[in-house]
């Protein structure tokens, strides 16, 4: 169990952040320490070379200013200076052209022969634990033309050893402190994530009110919290819609089932004549028809639901679909005293499913005829819808925007209109403007028709909008993308 928990800890984001942070700090710190160490060593070496070169320059100046300089006195002065710099083991040698010592100061170490070189340059050489600078100077004796100034480099080695110990100490501190500090900092960085995980773990489909805390820092974690909160809002709305949908569907299904059950129970409570049984069966068939209509609408709505429905992209001649839908409802409109007028339609092809598009037109035309007829029947009385004095009118028109490559279909009527307070809800499922739930009325229905229309149009990547004014009529506007390529249209 302990090893399982330890293994789980190794897999956590906090542990990985700690490792990455520690590695970054350690690698960066060690790189800086090594660079500084090398820089210090180079600087000490450079300063020593400069000092030795300046000593050569000083000897050269003495020789130039005093041509008759006594070499014995010069050697005594150089010897005295060498004794005064015993810590650095500073020394001077006079060499012949073969590089062999002719005279050496006090403390000069035994050196291998130094080969002569270009007399115009100062040469630097490291041999053993000593650093040498030498060149030929004017004014020296012929048998000792080369002067060599040297110093021990042990003091540099001692300083570098001290620096190395400091580098090792700091490196060990980094190795120990980096993981600890990284673990603490990673904990602070992942603490909001732990809070998010705890909050999301508490969420349940029935309780979607809790949201992630936004700290107001504006960083990526705040953006993540806002994104998750937005997702939770959409999920909550979706679940609420599903809950309302199921509740309303159950209510709508229960009504015809209850009517069928009660009718059959009444019939079974006593003897009935054949006519009474026929009347009962007719009522049952009528309720079954309503139930079948509702089930079919629910199935169609399920097929086009949730923004995930992908309709086929068959090229459909929309003008033909509209014309045939108008022809199909022409007789119903005439019987209801409604004039169904179709303007000249441009030939436009849209990608989609012809069955779904027919369903949209059928629902909209059926609603337009039903509500327009109900308005004029209500005002003029029964029977006034027959004859040539019809006042109701439905108009179908279509225009094509070639620049935007979109087609717009308008279905206008002069029916009773929709109240302003009802307009935002007419595409909601089971919503009915008249609030009636009694079947058999002229305007009764399931309240799913417009929801189905909206789902189908959205699945075709289009839009459906409505404008209405009470007692002046309603206009539905459908906008769909058109087919850009010249492809053969599917048969409608």
ROTOR-419120 format. One line per 5 residues: for each residue x, y, z of C-alpha. Coordinates in Angstrom, 1 decimal, decimal comma. Example, Ala and Ser with C-alpha at 12.3 -4.5 7.8 and 13.67 -1.06 7.14 Angstrom:
BEGIN
12,3 -4,5 7,8; 13,7 -1,1 7,1
***
This chain:
BEGIN
0,0 0,0 0,0; 2,8 2,4 0,9; 4,6 1,8 -2,4; 1,3 2,3 -4,3; 0,9 5,7 -2,6
4,5 6,5 -3,3; 4,0 5,5 -7,0; 0,9 7,7 -7,1; 2,9 10,6 -5,7; 5,5 10,2 -8,5
2,8 10,5 -11,1; 1,3 13,8 -9,7; 1,7 17,1 -11,5; 3,2 18,6 -8,3; 6,0 16,0 -8,3
6,7 16,5 -12,0; 6,8 20,3 -11,6; 9,1 19,9 -8,6; 11,5 17,8 -10,7; 11,4 20,2 -13,7
11,9 23,2 -11,4; 14,8 21,5 -9,5; 16,5 20,4 -12,7; 16,2 23,9 -14,2; 17,6 25,6 -11,1
20,4 23,0 -10,6; 21,5 23,1 -14,2; 21,3 26,9 -14,4; 23,0 27,3 -11,1; 25,8 24,9 -11,9
26,3 26,5 -15,3; 26,6 29,9 -13,7; 29,0 28,7 -11,0; 31,3 26,9 -13,5; 31,2 30,0 -15,7
32,1 32,3 -12,9; 34,8 29,9 -11,7; 36,4 29,8 -15,2; 36,1 33,5 -15,4; 37,9 34,1 -12,2
40,7 31,7 -13,1; 41,1 33,4 -16,5; 41,2 36,8 -14,8; 43,8 35,8 -12,2; 46,0 34,3 -15,0
45,5 37,4 -17,1; 46,5 39,7 -14,2; 49,6 37,7 -13,5; 50,6 37,9 -17,1; 50,1 41,6 -17,1
52,3 42,0 -13,9; 55,1 39,9 -15,4; 54,9 41,9 -18,7; 55,1 45,1 -16,7; 58,1 43,9 -14,8
59,8 43,2 -18,1; 58,9 46,7 -19,2; 60,3 48,1 -16,0; 63,7 46,4 -16,6; 63,7 47,6 -20,2
63,2 51,2 -19,1; 66,0 51,0 -16,6; 68,3 49,7 -19,3; 67,3 52,5 -21,7; 67,6 55,3 -19,2
71,0 54,2 -17,8; 73,2 53,0 -20,7; 76,1 52,5 -18,4; 74,2 50,6 -15,8; 76,2 48,3 -13,6
74,8 44,8 -14,1; 76,0 43,9 -10,7; 73,9 46,7 -9,1; 70,9 45,8 -11,3; 71,2 42,2 -10,2
71,4 43,2 -6,5; 68,2 45,2 -6,9; 66,4 42,4 -8,7; 67,6 40,0 -6,1; 66,3 42,2 -3,3
62,9 42,5 -5,1; 62,8 38,7 -5,4; 63,3 38,3 -1,7; 60,6 40,8 -1,1; 58,1 38,8 -3,2
58,9 35,4 -1,6; 55,1 34,6 -1,2; 54,6 34,7 -4,9; 58,1 33,2 -5,6; 58,9 36,0 -8,0
62,3 35,7 -9,7; 64,4 37,0 -12,7; 66,7 35,1 -15,0; 69,2 36,4 -17,6; 69,5 33,8 -20,4
71,8 33,3 -23,3; 70,5 32,8 -26,8; 70,3 29,1 -26,2; 67,9 29,7 -23,4; 70,2 28,7 -20,6
70,4 30,7 -17,4; 73,4 33,0 -17,1; 72,2 34,7 -13,9; 69,3 34,0 -11,6; 67,8 35,8 -8,6
67,2 34,4 -5,2; 64,5 31,8 -5,2; 64,6 31,1 -8,9; 63,7 27,4 -9,5; 65,6 25,2 -11,8
63,9 25,4 -15,2; 64,5 23,5 -18,5; 66,2 25,4 -21,2; 64,1 28,1 -22,8; 64,5 28,3 -26,6
65,0 31,8 -28,0; 62,3 33,3 -30,1; 61,5 36,5 -31,9; 63,2 39,3 -29,9; 60,5 41,8 -30,7
57,7 40,1 -28,7; 57,1 39,2 -25,1; 56,5 35,4 -24,8; 54,4 33,8 -22,0; 55,0 30,2 -20,9
53,9 27,9 -18,1; 56,3 25,3 -17,0; 55,4 23,2 -13,9; 54,1 25,5 -11,2; 55,6 28,6 -12,7
54,5 31,3 -15,2; 57,2 32,9 -17,2; 57,4 36,0 -19,4; 60,6 36,6 -21,4; 62,0 38,6 -24,3
65,3 40,0 -25,6; 66,0 43,5 -24,2; 68,2 46,1 -25,7; 71,1 47,1 -23,4; 71,7 43,7 -22,0
75,1 42,0 -22,4; 75,6 40,0 -25,5; 76,1 36,8 -23,4; 72,8 37,3 -21,7; 70,4 39,1 -24,1
67,2 37,4 -22,9; 65,5 38,4 -19,7; 62,9 36,1 -18,1; 60,6 37,2 -15,3; 58,6 34,5 -13,5
56,3 33,8 -10,6; 54,8 30,8 -9,0; 51,1 30,0 -9,9; 50,5 28,2 -6,6; 48,7 31,2 -5,1
46,3 31,1 -8,1; 45,9 27,4 -7,5; 45,2 28,0 -3,8; 42,6 30,7 -4,7; 41,0 28,4 -7,2
40,9 25,6 -4,7; 39,0 27,9 -2,3; 36,6 28,8 -5,1; 36,1 25,2 -6,0; 35,2 24,4 -2,4
32,6 27,2 -2,5; 31,3 26,0 -5,9; 30,9 22,5 -4,5; 29,2 23,8 -1,3; 26,8 26,0 -3,3
26,1 23,1 -5,7; 25,2 20,8 -2,7; 22,9 23,5 -1,4; 21,3 23,8 -4,8; 20,9 20,0 -4,9
19,1 20,0 -1,5; 17,2 23,2 -1,6; 16,0 23,1 -5,2; 13,7 20,1 -4,8; 12,4 21,3 -1,5
11,7 24,8 -2,8; 10,4 23,3 -6,0; 8,0 21,1 -4,1; 6,7 24,1 -2,1; 6,3 26,3 -5,1
4,7 23,5 -7,1; 2,2 23,0 -4,3; 1,3 26,7 -4,4; 1,0 26,5 -8,2; -1,2 23,4 -8,2
-3,4 24,3 -5,2; -6,0 26,0 -7,4; -6,0 22,8 -9,5; -6,7 20,8 -6,4; -9,6 23,1 -5,5
-11,0 22,7 -9,0; -10,7 18,9 -8,8; -12,5 18,9 -5,4; -15,3 21,2 -6,8; -15,8 19,2 -9,9
-15,8 15,9 -7,9; -18,8 17,3 -5,9; -20,8 18,1 -9,0; -23,8 15,8 -9,7; -26,2 16,0 -12,6
-29,0 17,0 -10,2; -26,8 19,7 -8,5; -25,0 21,8 -11,1; -25,1 25,1 -9,2; -21,5 25,1 -7,8
-18,8 26,8 -9,9; -15,0 26,9 -9,8; -13,5 29,9 -7,9; -11,9 32,6 -10,1; -9,1 34,2 -8,1
-8,9 37,3 -10,3; -5,2 36,9 -11,1; -5,9 36,7 -14,9; -3,5 33,8 -15,3; -3,9 30,6 -17,2
-5,6 28,9 -14,1; -8,2 31,7 -14,0; -8,8 31,3 -17,7; -9,2 27,5 -17,1; -11,6 28,1 -14,3
-13,7 30,5 -16,5; -13,6 28,0 -19,3; -14,8 25,1 -17,1; -17,5 27,4 -15,5; -18,7 28,2 -19,0
-18,8 24,5 -19,8; -20,7 23,8 -16,6; -23,2 26,6 -17,4; -23,9 24,9 -20,8; -24,1 21,5 -19,2
-26,6 22,8 -16,6; -28,7 24,4 -19,3; -28,6 21,3 -21,4; -29,6 19,1 -18,4; -32,4 21,4 -17,5
-33,7 21,3 -21,1; -33,4 17,5 -21,0; -35,3 17,4 -17,7; -38,0 19,7 -19,0; -38,2 17,8 -22,2
-38,7 14,5 -20,5; -41,2 16,0 -18,1; -43,2 17,5 -20,9; -42,9 14,4 -23,1; -44,2 12,3 -20,2
-47,1 14,7 -19,7; -48,0 14,7 -23,4; -47,8 10,9 -23,7; -49,8 10,4 -20,5; -52,8 12,4 -21,9
-53,7 10,2 -24,8; -52,8 7,1 -22,9; -55,1 8,1 -20,1; -57,9 8,9 -22,6; -57,5 5,5 -24,2
-57,5 3,7 -20,8; -60,5 5,5 -19,5; -62,5 4,9 -22,7; -61,7 1,2 -22,6; -62,5 0,9 -18,9
-65,9 2,6 -19,4; -66,7 0,3 -22,3; -65,8 -2,8 -20,2; -68,0 -1,8 -17,3; -71,2 -2,7 -19,2
-72,7 -4,1 -22,3; -72,5 -1,8 -25,3; -74,1 -1,9 -28,7; -72,1 -2,3 -31,9; -72,5 1,4 -32,7
-71,2 2,3 -29,2; -68,3 0,0 -29,6; -67,6 1,4 -33,1; -67,7 5,0 -31,6; -65,3 3,9 -28,8
-62,9 2,3 -31,3; -63,0 5,5 -33,4; -62,1 7,5 -30,3; -59,3 5,1 -29,5; -58,0 5,3 -33,1
-58,1 9,1 -32,9; -56,1 9,1 -29,7; -53,7 6,6 -31,1; -53,2 8,9 -34,1; -52,4 11,8 -31,7
-50,0 9,6 -29,8; -48,4 8,4 -33,1; -47,9 12,0 -34,2; -46,3 12,9 -30,9; -44,0 9,9 -31,0
-42,9 10,6 -34,6; -42,2 14,3 -33,7; -40,1 13,2 -30,7; -38,1 10,8 -32,8; -37,6 13,5 -35,5
-36,5 15,9 -32,8; -34,1 13,4 -31,4; -32,5 12,9 -34,8; -31,9 16,6 -35,2; -31,0 17,4 -31,6
-28,0 18,8 -29,7; -26,0 20,5 -32,4; -24,5 17,2 -33,3; -26,7 16,2 -36,2; -24,9 16,0 -39,5
-27,3 16,1 -42,4; -26,4 14,8 -45,8; -24,9 17,3 -48,1; -27,0 16,3 -51,2; -27,6 19,3 -53,5
-31,3 20,1 -53,2; -33,2 22,5 -55,5; -34,9 24,6 -52,9; -37,2 26,4 -55,3; -38,6 23,0 -56,3
-39,1 21,9 -52,7; -40,9 25,2 -51,9; -43,1 24,9 -55,0; -44,2 21,3 -54,3; -44,9 22,1 -50,7
-47,1 25,0 -51,8; -48,9 22,8 -54,2; -49,5 20,2 -51,5; -51,1 22,8 -49,2; -53,0 24,7 -51,9
-56,1 22,7 -51,5; -56,1 22,9 -47,7; -55,6 26,7 -47,9; -58,5 27,1 -50,4; -60,8 25,0 -48,2
-59,9 27,2 -45,2; -60,6 30,4 -47,2; -56,9 31,3 -47,4; -55,1 32,6 -50,4; -51,7 30,9 -50,7
-49,5 33,0 -53,0; -46,1 32,0 -54,3; -43,8 34,7 -55,8; -41,4 33,9 -58,6; -38,7 31,8 -57,1
-35,0 32,0 -58,2; -33,4 28,7 -59,0; -31,2 28,0 -56,0; -29,6 24,8 -54,8; -28,8 24,1 -51,2
-26,9 21,2 -49,5; -29,0 19,2 -47,2; -31,7 16,6 -46,7; -34,9 17,0 -48,8; -37,0 15,1 -46,3
-36,1 17,4 -43,5; -36,6 20,6 -45,6; -40,0 19,3 -46,6; -40,8 18,8 -42,9; -39,9 22,4 -42,1
-42,1 23,8 -44,9; -44,9 21,5 -44,0; -44,8 22,6 -40,3; -44,6 26,3 -41,1; -47,3 26,2 -43,8
-49,6 24,1 -41,6; -49,3 26,6 -38,7; -49,8 29,5 -41,0; -53,0 28,1 -42,5; -54,3 26,9 -39,2
-53,8 30,2 -37,3; -54,7 32,5 -40,2; -57,9 30,5 -40,8; -58,8 30,6 -37,0; -58,5 34,4 -37,0
-61,0 35,0 -39,9; -63,3 32,2 -38,8; -63,4 33,8 -35,3; -64,3 37,2 -36,8; -66,6 36,2 -39,7
-68,3 33,2 -38,2; -68,6 29,6 -39,4; -68,8 29,1 -43,1; -67,3 32,4 -44,0; -64,1 30,7 -45,1
-65,9 29,2 -48,2; -66,4 31,2 -51,4; -64,4 34,0 -53,0; -64,4 36,5 -50,2; -61,4 35,1 -48,3
-59,3 37,7 -46,5; -56,6 35,4 -45,2; -53,4 35,3 -47,2; -50,1 33,5 -47,0; -47,2 34,5 -49,2
-44,1 32,5 -50,0; -41,0 34,4 -51,4; -37,3 33,7 -51,8; -34,3 35,8 -52,6; -30,7 34,8 -53,3
-27,6 36,8 -52,2; -24,9 35,8 -54,6; -22,2 37,8 -52,8; -22,8 36,0 -49,5; -23,9 32,8 -51,3
-26,9 32,5 -49,1; -30,6 32,1 -49,9; -33,4 33,6 -47,8; -36,9 32,1 -47,7; -39,9 34,1 -46,3
-43,3 32,7 -45,2; -45,6 35,6 -44,4; -49,2 35,5 -43,2; -51,8 38,0 -42,0; -53,0 35,9 -39,2
-53,6 36,8 -35,5; -49,9 37,3 -34,9; -47,9 36,4 -31,8; -47,8 38,5 -28,6; -44,5 40,1 -27,9
-44,0 38,3 -24,6; -44,3 34,9 -26,4; -41,9 35,6 -29,3; -38,7 34,6 -27,3; -40,2 31,2 -26,4
-41,9 30,0 -29,6; -39,0 27,7 -30,5; -39,0 26,1 -27,0; -40,2 22,6 -26,9; -43,8 22,0 -25,9
-44,4 25,8 -25,8; -47,7 26,9 -27,1; -48,8 30,5 -27,4; -52,4 29,8 -26,5; -51,2 27,7 -23,5
-53,9 25,1 -24,5; -53,3 21,5 -23,6; -56,7 20,3 -24,7; -56,5 18,3 -27,9; -59,0 18,7 -30,8
-59,1 22,5 -30,8; -58,4 24,4 -34,0; -55,0 25,5 -32,8; -54,1 22,6 -30,5; -50,8 20,8 -31,0
-47,9 19,2 -29,4; -45,7 22,3 -29,2; -42,9 20,6 -31,0; -43,3 21,7 -34,6; -41,2 24,9 -34,4
-38,6 23,2 -32,2; -38,2 20,6 -34,9; -38,0 23,4 -37,6; -35,2 25,2 -35,7; -33,3 22,0 -35,1
-33,4 21,0 -38,8; -32,4 24,5 -40,0; -29,5 24,6 -37,5; -28,4 21,2 -38,7; -28,3 22,7 -42,2
-26,0 25,5 -40,9; -28,8 28,0 -41,4; -30,9 30,3 -39,2; -34,7 30,7 -38,7; -36,1 33,9 -37,3
-39,6 35,2 -36,7; -41,2 38,7 -36,6; -44,8 39,2 -35,6; -47,3 41,8 -34,7; -50,6 41,1 -33,0
-53,6 41,3 -35,5; -51,2 42,0 -38,4; -49,6 38,7 -39,0; -46,3 36,7 -38,7; -43,2 36,3 -40,9
-40,8 33,4 -40,6; -37,4 34,0 -42,3; -35,2 31,0 -43,1; -31,6 31,6 -44,3; -29,6 28,7 -45,7
-26,1 28,4 -47,4; -26,3 27,7 -51,2; -24,3 25,2 -53,2; -21,3 26,9 -54,7; -20,3 24,4 -57,3
-22,3 23,5 -60,3; -23,4 20,0 -59,3; -26,6 18,1 -60,4; -29,4 18,6 -57,9; -31,0 15,6 -56,2
-34,4 14,6 -57,3; -37,1 16,0 -55,1
***
